Amino acid sequence: MADATEAAGVSGALARTVAALRAERGWSLDNLAGRSGVSKGVLVAVEQGRSNPNLATLARIGDAFGVPVTRLLEGADESLVQLSGPRDARVLWTGPAGGTGTIVAATPPPWAAELWRWQLAPGERFGGDSHAAGLRELSYVESGELVLTVAGRAYRLGPGECARFPGDLPHGYANEGSERTVLTMVCVIPPVVS
């Protein structure tokens, strides 16, 4: 029952935040659909709290507004210093072998940054799409091996290695090794020009 209650709370926060951000910018649903690549029908369901969109959809909506995914899920908090812990983190991707993509925290726009922790089981992959223009990613491998593919070129990273790249290029992450890969990722989201 707690999961259903939490999901309803997240859907409600998402609905309020998307509607408020859209109104703040004076955008119609058609305008947001065009900027995000998310269908108008999905956006209507989101704003009515009837949707549980996947990570890719949340990222597209966040990118369109120039805000981190956490801003969409939690709404605005005007505190000068925001503290968060494990209870505030949200798993937004689960792989077929039990890997996870967890958003730990984010800063507000402009130039918002998202902090992610990823665990990829052997054989798991994530990504492939590009993000909004100007978005930058920074990925640090804590353990295991990571194959990062950016614009069709593969890069192999091991523990202690880091990759910085334009997130607005098609890219994906894969664990082609035999051990779990753990990485920390930071996504820097540029301001949106209205």
N, C-alpha and C positions, 0 to 999 in steps of 0.2 A: 504494500500500500504506500510506503514511503516513496518508492520510485515513481509511482503515478502522481503523487502530490508534488514531488520535485519537478517532474516533467511538466506538469501544469504550470508551476511557478516560472520555469524557464520559458515556456511558450508565451505566458503572459508578459514577462519582461521583454522578450523579443518583440512581441506585437506592439507594446507601448513604445519601445525604443525606435523601431523602424518607422512607425507612424510619426513620432516626434521629429526624427531626423529628416524625414521627407518633408514634413510641414515647415520645419526650420529653414530648409533650402528652397521651399516653394516648388518642389518637384511633384509632378503628377505620377501616378502609378506607371503610366506609359514611359515617362522620362526615366524613372528608376529602372524599369525593365530594360530599356535601351542601354543605360549606363552599366548595368550589372550583368546582362546576358541571362537573367532569370526571368522566366515567363511571368506575365501579368497575373495569371491564375495562381501561381505559387505565391507571388507577393500578396495577393488578396488573402489567401489562406494564412500566410504569416501574420499579417496585420489583424486578422480576426482571431488569432490564437489557435487556429485549427491545424497547424502544421508543425512537424518536427523535422526541419530540413537537415540534410547531411552537411558535413564539413565543407565540401566544395561549394555548396549553395551559400552557406554562411560566409565563407571567404569572399565570394563574388559580391555579396551585398555589402560586407564590410569594406571591401576595396572600392566599391562605387561611392561610398560615403567618406572614405579615407579614415576609417576608424578600425581599431582592432576588434576581433571577434568577441572578446570579453566585454567590450562596450555594448555590443548588441545584446548580449545575454544578461548583463547585470544592470544596465541602465546607468545613469550618471551619478557620480558621487563627488561632491564638491570638497571633500576633505583635502587638506594640504598634503598630508602623509597618509598613504593607504597601506595598511598591513594586510598580508594574506598568508595563508598556510595551506597545508594539504587538503583541508576541507573545502577550500575555495577553488582548487584546481578542478578542471573538467576534462574528462576523457571524451574527445570528439571524433576519434577514429579508433576502431578495433580491427585488427588484421585477422585473417582466417586461421592463423596459428597462435593467436593470443597476443600479438603485438599491440601496442597502444600509442596513440598520439594525444598527449595531454597538454592543454593550454594552462600554464601555471599562473601567469599574470600578464598585465599589459599596462602601458602608459596611455594617457589620453592624447588626442590630436591637438595641434598639428604635429606631424612627424611622429605618429604613434609607433610604439614598438610592442611586439608580442614576444613573450618568452615561452618556449615550448620544450617539452621533454618527450622524446620518442624512444620507443623500444620496438625493434623489429626482430621477430623470430627468424631463424634460418628459412630462406625462400620467400620471405614477405617483401612486398613492394608497395610504394605509395607515391602518388603524384602523377605527373606527366603534363599537367596544364601550366599555363603561365598565369601570373597574377596581374594586377593593375600596373599601368605604366609607372615606372620610377620606383617600384617596390624593390627592396634589397633584402637578401637573406644571408645569414651567417650561421654556419653549422659546425659544431665542435663534437668530435667523436670521443666519447668517454671510454667505451669498451667495444670490442668486436671490430668488425670491418664493415665499411659502408661503401657502396658503389653509388656515386652521385652522377647523374646524367644531366647535362645542361646543354640545350640546343643540339642534341644528338651526340655529344662527346662525353665519354665516360671517364670519371676520375675515381681512383681508389684511395680511400682514406683509412688510416688505422688509428688506434688510441693516441690521443694527444694532438691529432691533426685537425685543422680547421679549414673550411672553404668559405669564401666570400664571393657572392655572385649576384647578378641582376635577376630578381625573382620574376621579372616580366618576360623572361625567356621560358620556353617549355622546359620543365625539369622534373626529375623524379629521384626517389631514394630506393635503394634495394639492399637487402642483406643476402649476398651470394655465398656467405661463409657457413660454417658449421656451429657457430656460437651466436648467442643473442647480441645484437648491436644496440648500444645505448648512445643517444646523442642529444645534445642541447642545441636548440635552434632559436635564433632571434630573427624576427621579421620586422623591418622598418617600413612603415606605410607612409608614403608622402601625403602632403595636404592635397585635398581635392579642390580644383579650380571650378567654381560654380558657373 
